[in-house]
Amino acid sequence: DSFTHACSFHDGVVTDLGVLGAAQRSGWTAANAYAIDDAGTIVGFTTTPTHQGSVAFIVSPGGPMVDLNTLVADLPAGSQLLDARAIAKDGSIAVTWAPTYRSPGHAAKLIPLD
């Protein structure tokens, strides 16, 4: 397609990470990767062709793209993780979080529980 997809490059091989599966069926067709950690976990965001909304994602090595919103148990109702900008060695992720749809975003840090 004519939209951007997030990809990884390792040992001379480019791998298309695609877009979120459910999002792709509802018109979310572009994805951008922002960061990769030493283990190969990639974070970024997927968006609509007209950039009217975005969703933060994470991709573990060899795994599918996963909506970060589905992994946060106590995310306030109606709020959304819009993008993921960085991932640290300890697994914490810098994200942009919005308390409601189309409200201004705020920086936040996700900390893994395991």
C-alpha positions as CSV (number, residue, x, y, z in Angstrom):
1,D,0.0,0.0,0.0
2,S,1.0,3.6,-0.2
3,F,1.2,4.3,3.6
4,T,4.2,3.9,5.9
5,H,4.8,0.7,7.9
6,A,7.1,0.3,10.8
7,C,10.0,-2.0,10.0
8,S,13.1,-3.5,11.6
9,F,16.6,-4.0,10.1
10,H,18.8,-6.8,11.4
11,D,21.7,-8.6,9.7
12,G,20.9,-7.0,6.4
13,V,17.2,-8.0,6.4
14,V,14.3,-5.6,6.5
15,T,11.2,-6.9,8.2
16,D,7.9,-5.1,7.7
17,L,6.2,-4.9,11.1
18,G,2.9,-3.9,9.4
19,V,0.1,-2.2,11.3
20,L,-2.2,-3.4,14.1
21,G,-4.3,-6.3,12.9
22,A,-7.7,-5.0,14.2
23,A,-6.7,-1.4,13.4
24,Q,-5.9,-2.4,9.8
25,R,-9.5,-3.6,9.3
26,S,-10.9,-0.3,10.6
27,G,-8.8,2.0,8.4
28,W,-5.6,2.3,10.5
29,T,-3.0,1.8,7.8
30,A,0.2,3.6,8.8
31,A,2.8,2.8,11.5
32,N,6.0,4.4,12.7
33,A,8.6,2.8,15.0
34,Y,10.4,5.1,17.3
35,A,12.7,2.9,19.5
36,I,14.2,-0.5,19.9
37,D,15.8,-1.9,23.0
38,D,18.8,-4.3,23.3
39,A,16.5,-7.3,23.3
40,G,14.9,-6.2,20.0
41,T,11.6,-5.0,21.4
42,I,10.2,-2.2,19.2
43,V,7.8,0.6,20.2
44,G,6.0,3.3,18.2
45,F,2.5,4.2,17.0
46,T,0.0,3.3,14.3
47,T,-2.3,5.9,12.8
48,T,-5.1,6.5,10.3
49,P,-4.2,7.7,6.8
50,T,-5.5,11.2,7.7
51,H,-3.7,11.2,11.0
52,Q,-6.9,11.7,13.0
53,G,-5.9,9.4,15.8
54,S,-3.0,7.2,16.9
55,V,-2.4,4.1,19.1
56,A,0.8,3.1,20.9
57,F,2.2,-0.3,20.0
58,I,4.9,-2.7,21.1
59,V,6.4,-5.6,19.1
60,S,8.5,-8.3,20.8
61,P,11.1,-10.1,18.7
62,G,9.3,-12.4,16.3
63,G,5.9,-11.4,17.7
64,P,3.0,-9.5,16.3
65,M,2.3,-5.8,16.8
66,V,0.3,-5.3,20.0
67,D,-1.8,-2.3,21.1
68,L,-0.2,-1.0,24.3
69,N,-3.6,0.1,25.6
70,T,-4.6,-3.6,25.8
71,L,-1.6,-4.3,28.2
72,V,-2.3,-1.6,30.8
73,A,-4.7,-3.0,33.4
74,D,-5.4,0.3,35.2
75,L,-5.7,2.8,32.3
76,P,-8.5,5.2,33.2
77,A,-11.7,4.7,31.2
78,G,-11.8,6.8,28.0
79,S,-8.1,7.5,28.0
80,Q,-5.6,6.3,25.4
81,L,-1.9,5.7,24.9
82,L,-1.3,7.6,21.7
83,D,2.3,6.7,21.0
84,A,5.4,5.1,22.5
85,R,8.6,7.1,22.1
86,A,11.3,5.1,23.9
87,I,12.0,1.8,25.7
88,A,14.6,1.4,28.4
89,K,16.7,-1.6,29.4
90,D,14.4,-2.3,32.3
91,G,11.4,-2.5,30.0
92,S,9.9,0.9,31.0
93,I,8.3,2.8,28.1
94,A,7.9,6.5,27.5
95,V,4.5,7.2,26.1
96,T,2.1,10.0,25.2
97,W,-1.2,9.6,27.1
98,A,-4.4,11.4,26.6
99,P,-7.2,11.4,29.3
100,T,-9.9,11.5,26.6
101,Y,-10.2,11.2,22.9
102,R,-8.8,14.3,21.2
103,S,-7.6,15.9,24.4
104,P,-4.1,17.2,24.7
105,G,-1.5,14.5,25.3
106,H,0.8,14.2,28.4
107,A,4.1,12.4,28.8
108,A,3.9,9.2,30.9
109,K,6.1,6.3,31.9
110,L,4.9,2.7,31.8
111,I,6.7,0.4,34.2
112,P,6.5,-3.4,33.7
113,L,5.2,-5.4,36.6
114,D,7.2,-8.6,36.1
